[in-house]
Amino acid sequence: MQRKVALACEKCGSRNYTADHKQTQTERLELKKFCRHCNAHTVHRETK
């Protein structure tokens, strides 16, 4: 089963994206995405 999670920018902390993530995985999801607030590609991490 998958759940929806919010992805927050590592630099500014804004929550820009949502993604599906398997519940069986224990580590947090990390993706490199474009942040319109920072105007750059940054690492976005799963938030609780």
Backbone atoms as SQL, in Angstrom:
CREATE TABLE atoms (id INTEGER PRIMARY KEY, chain TEXT, resi INTEGER, resn TEXT, atom TEXT, x REAL, y REAL, z REAL);
INSERT INTO atoms VALUES
  (1, 'A', 1, 'MET', 'N', 0.836, -1.188, 0.000),
  (2, 'A', 1, 'MET', 'CA', 0.000, 0.000, 0.000),
  (3, 'A', 1, 'MET', 'C', 0.877, 1.247, 0.000),
  (4, 'A', 2, 'GLN', 'N', 0.404, 2.284, -0.669),
  (5, 'A', 2, 'GLN', 'CA', 1.162, 3.521, -0.742),
  (6, 'A', 2, 'GLN', 'C', 0.413, 4.639, -0.039),
  (7, 'A', 3, 'ARG', 'N', 1.195, 5.597, 0.464),
  (8, 'A', 3, 'ARG', 'CA', 0.593, 6.763, 1.124),
  (9, 'A', 3, 'ARG', 'C', 1.149, 8.019, 0.489),
  (10, 'A', 4, 'LYS', 'N', 0.389, 9.093, 0.567),
  (11, 'A', 4, 'LYS', 'CA', 0.841, 10.380, 0.034),
  (12, 'A', 4, 'LYS', 'C', 1.664, 11.085, 1.101),
  (13, 'A', 5, 'VAL', 'N', 2.795, 11.633, 0.683),
  (14, 'A', 5, 'VAL', 'CA', 3.665, 12.376, 1.590),
  (15, 'A', 5, 'VAL', 'C', 3.974, 13.731, 0.963),
  (16, 'A', 6, 'ALA', 'N', 4.246, 14.708, 1.801),
  (17, 'A', 6, 'ALA', 'CA', 4.642, 16.035, 1.335),
  (18, 'A', 6, 'ALA', 'C', 6.161, 16.094, 1.270),
  (19, 'A', 7, 'LEU', 'N', 6.673, 16.777, 0.253),
  (20, 'A', 7, 'LEU', 'CA', 8.111, 16.959, 0.100),
  (21, 'A', 7, 'LEU', 'C', 8.448, 18.418, 0.362),
  (22, 'A', 8, 'ALA', 'N', 9.387, 18.648, 1.274),
  (23, 'A', 8, 'ALA', 'CA', 9.771, 20.001, 1.648),
  (24, 'A', 8, 'ALA', 'C', 11.199, 20.288, 1.186),
  (25, 'A', 9, 'CYS', 'N', 11.420, 21.509, 0.753),
  (26, 'A', 9, 'CYS', 'CA', 12.743, 21.952, 0.319),
  (27, 'A', 9, 'CYS', 'C', 13.694, 21.958, 1.513),
  (28, 'A', 10, 'GLU', 'N', 14.908, 21.473, 1.284),
  (29, 'A', 10, 'GLU', 'CA', 15.895, 21.410, 2.358),
  (30, 'A', 10, 'GLU', 'C', 16.407, 22.800, 2.743),
  (31, 'A', 11, 'LYS', 'N', 16.477, 23.722, 1.790),
  (32, 'A', 11, 'LYS', 'CA', 17.010, 25.068, 2.062),
  (33, 'A', 11, 'LYS', 'C', 15.986, 25.972, 2.741),
  (34, 'A', 12, 'CYS', 'N', 14.818, 26.153, 2.093),
  (35, 'A', 12, 'CYS', 'CA', 13.860, 27.133, 2.616),
  (36, 'A', 12, 'CYS', 'C', 12.722, 26.495, 3.418),
  (37, 'A', 13, 'GLY', 'N', 12.507, 25.187, 3.284),
  (38, 'A', 13, 'GLY', 'CA', 11.487, 24.511, 4.080),
  (39, 'A', 13, 'GLY', 'C', 10.081, 24.555, 3.514),
  (40, 'A', 14, 'SER', 'N', 9.887, 25.142, 2.335),
  (41, 'A', 14, 'SER', 'CA', 8.541, 25.211, 1.769),
  (42, 'A', 14, 'SER', 'C', 8.142, 23.841, 1.220),
  (43, 'A', 15, 'ARG', 'N', 6.876, 23.511, 1.386),
  (44, 'A', 15, 'ARG', 'CA', 6.353, 22.220, 0.915),
  (45, 'A', 15, 'ARG', 'C', 5.777, 22.417, -0.473),
  (46, 'A', 16, 'ASN', 'N', 6.522, 21.975, -1.486),
  (47, 'A', 16, 'ASN', 'CA', 6.175, 22.241, -2.870),
  (48, 'A', 16, 'ASN', 'C', 5.528, 21.067, -3.581),
  (49, 'A', 17, 'TYR', 'N', 5.818, 19.841, -3.180),
  (50, 'A', 17, 'TYR', 'CA', 5.408, 18.669, -3.931),
  (51, 'A', 17, 'TYR', 'C', 4.777, 17.626, -3.014),
  (52, 'A', 18, 'THR', 'N', 3.977, 16.737, -3.626),
  (53, 'A', 18, 'THR', 'CA', 3.491, 15.537, -2.955),
  (54, 'A', 18, 'THR', 'C', 3.925, 14.344, -3.793),
  (55, 'A', 19, 'ALA', 'N', 4.094, 13.197, -3.130),
  (56, 'A', 19, 'ALA', 'CA', 4.528, 11.987, -3.826),
  (57, 'A', 19, 'ALA', 'C', 3.924, 10.775, -3.128),
  (58, 'A', 20, 'ASP', 'N', 3.857, 9.666, -3.861),
  (59, 'A', 20, 'ASP', 'CA', 3.424, 8.402, -3.274),
  (60, 'A', 20, 'ASP', 'C', 4.644, 7.672, -2.742),
  (61, 'A', 21, 'HIS', 'N', 4.498, 7.055, -1.564),
  (62, 'A', 21, 'HIS', 'CA', 5.611, 6.377, -0.931),
  (63, 'A', 21, 'HIS', 'C', 5.095, 5.102, -0.298),
  (64, 'A', 22, 'LYS', 'N', 5.827, 4.000, -0.468),
  (65, 'A', 22, 'LYS', 'CA', 5.407, 2.724, 0.109),
  (66, 'A', 22, 'LYS', 'C', 5.512, 2.777, 1.626),
  (67, 'A', 23, 'GLN', 'N', 4.546, 2.191, 2.299),
  (68, 'A', 23, 'GLN', 'CA', 4.554, 2.203, 3.756),
  (69, 'A', 23, 'GLN', 'C', 5.583, 1.244, 4.332),
  (70, 'A', 24, 'THR', 'N', 6.022, 0.265, 3.562),
  (71, 'A', 24, 'THR', 'CA', 6.979, -0.719, 4.076),
  (72, 'A', 24, 'THR', 'C', 8.392, -0.164, 4.169),
  (73, 'A', 25, 'GLN', 'N', 8.701, 0.913, 3.433),
  (74, 'A', 25, 'GLN', 'CA', 10.040, 1.487, 3.480),
  (75, 'A', 25, 'GLN', 'C', 10.182, 2.364, 4.716),
  (76, 'A', 26, 'THR', 'N', 11.310, 2.229, 5.405),
  (77, 'A', 26, 'THR', 'CA', 11.503, 2.969, 6.642),
  (78, 'A', 26, 'THR', 'C', 12.242, 4.292, 6.450),
  (79, 'A', 27, 'GLU', 'N', 13.120, 4.385, 5.436),
  (80, 'A', 27, 'GLU', 'CA', 13.867, 5.623, 5.241),
  (81, 'A', 27, 'GLU', 'C', 12.992, 6.671, 4.555),
  (82, 'A', 28, 'ARG', 'N', 13.332, 7.924, 4.771),
  (83, 'A', 28, 'ARG', 'CA', 12.568, 9.019, 4.188),
  (84, 'A', 28, 'ARG', 'C', 12.934, 9.210, 2.725),
  (85, 'A', 29, 'LEU', 'N', 11.952, 9.601, 1.960),
  (86, 'A', 29, 'LEU', 'CA', 12.121, 9.806, 0.531),
  (87, 'A', 29, 'LEU', 'C', 12.874, 11.113, 0.284),
  (88, 'A', 30, 'GLU', 'N', 13.863, 11.080, -0.618),
  (89, 'A', 30, 'GLU', 'CA', 14.632, 12.269, -0.994),
  (90, 'A', 30, 'GLU', 'C', 14.678, 12.360, -2.510),
  (91, 'A', 31, 'LEU', 'N', 14.248, 13.488, -3.053),
  (92, 'A', 31, 'LEU', 'CA', 14.275, 13.720, -4.491),
  (93, 'A', 31, 'LEU', 'C', 14.843, 15.099, -4.770),
  (94, 'A', 32, 'LYS', 'N', 15.522, 15.233, -5.894),
  (95, 'A', 32, 'LYS', 'CA', 16.028, 16.541, -6.302),
  (96, 'A', 32, 'LYS', 'C', 14.984, 17.164, -7.218),
  (97, 'A', 33, 'LYS', 'N', 14.365, 18.264, -6.769),
  (98, 'A', 33, 'LYS', 'CA', 13.280, 18.921, -7.489),
  (99, 'A', 33, 'LYS', 'C', 13.555, 20.416, -7.580),
  (100, 'A', 34, 'PHE', 'N', 12.797, 21.091, -8.442),
  (101, 'A', 34, 'PHE', 'CA', 12.922, 22.537, -8.583),
  (102, 'A', 34, 'PHE', 'C', 12.077, 23.234, -7.517),
  (103, 'A', 35, 'CYS', 'N', 12.674, 24.158, -6.800),
  (104, 'A', 35, 'CYS', 'CA', 11.966, 24.962, -5.799),
  (105, 'A', 35, 'CYS', 'C', 11.753, 26.356, -6.373),
  (106, 'A', 36, 'ARG', 'N', 10.501, 26.765, -6.498),
  (107, 'A', 36, 'ARG', 'CA', 10.237, 28.083, -7.088),
  (108, 'A', 36, 'ARG', 'C', 10.545, 29.214, -6.121),
  (109, 'A', 37, 'HIS', 'N', 10.637, 28.922, -4.829),
  (110, 'A', 37, 'HIS', 'CA', 10.988, 29.954, -3.854),
  (111, 'A', 37, 'HIS', 'C', 12.495, 30.221, -3.867),
  (112, 'A', 38, 'CYS', 'N', 13.294, 29.164, -4.002),
  (113, 'A', 38, 'CYS', 'CA', 14.751, 29.309, -4.079),
  (114, 'A', 38, 'CYS', 'C', 15.222, 29.578, -5.505),
  (115, 'A', 39, 'ASN', 'N', 14.361, 29.283, -6.484),
  (116, 'A', 39, 'ASN', 'CA', 14.664, 29.428, -7.903),
  (117, 'A', 39, 'ASN', 'C', 15.867, 28.576, -8.303),
  (118, 'A', 40, 'ALA', 'N', 15.914, 27.339, -7.767),
  (119, 'A', 40, 'ALA', 'CA', 17.007, 26.417, -8.065),
  (120, 'A', 40, 'ALA', 'C', 16.552, 24.986, -7.805),
  (121, 'A', 41, 'HIS', 'N', 17.307, 24.028, -8.332),
  (122, 'A', 41, 'HIS', 'CA', 17.063, 22.618, -8.044),
  (123, 'A', 41, 'HIS', 'C', 17.708, 22.285, -6.712),
  (124, 'A', 42, 'THR', 'N', 16.910, 21.816, -5.758),
  (125, 'A', 42, 'THR', 'CA', 17.398, 21.477, -4.428),
  (126, 'A', 42, 'THR', 'C', 16.861, 20.120, -4.020),
  (127, 'A', 43, 'VAL', 'N', 17.407, 19.569, -2.963),
  (128, 'A', 43, 'VAL', 'CA', 16.930, 18.291, -2.419),
  (129, 'A', 43, 'VAL', 'C', 15.636, 18.553, -1.648),
  (130, 'A', 44, 'HIS', 'N', 14.632, 17.747, -1.934),
  (131, 'A', 44, 'HIS', 'CA', 13.356, 17.816, -1.226),
  (132, 'A', 44, 'HIS', 'C', 13.196, 16.519, -0.439),
  (133, 'A', 45, 'ARG', 'N', 12.868, 16.624, 0.851),
  (134, 'A', 45, 'ARG', 'CA', 12.744, 15.457, 1.716),
  (135, 'A', 45, 'ARG', 'C', 11.308, 15.281, 2.186),
  (136, 'A', 46, 'GLU', 'N', 10.988, 14.042, 2.485),
  (137, 'A', 46, 'GLU', 'CA', 9.667, 13.708, 3.004),
  (138, 'A', 46, 'GLU', 'C', 9.482, 14.322, 4.388),
  (139, 'A', 47, 'THR', 'N', 8.312, 14.899, 4.623),
  (140, 'A', 47, 'THR', 'CA', 7.990, 15.462, 5.927),
  (141, 'A', 47, 'THR', 'C', 6.907, 14.619, 6.573),
  (142, 'A', 48, 'LYS', 'N', 6.733, 14.810, 7.856),
  (143, 'A', 48, 'LYS', 'CA', 5.699, 14.046, 8.572),
  (144, 'A', 48, 'LYS', 'C', 4.396, 14.778, 8.557);
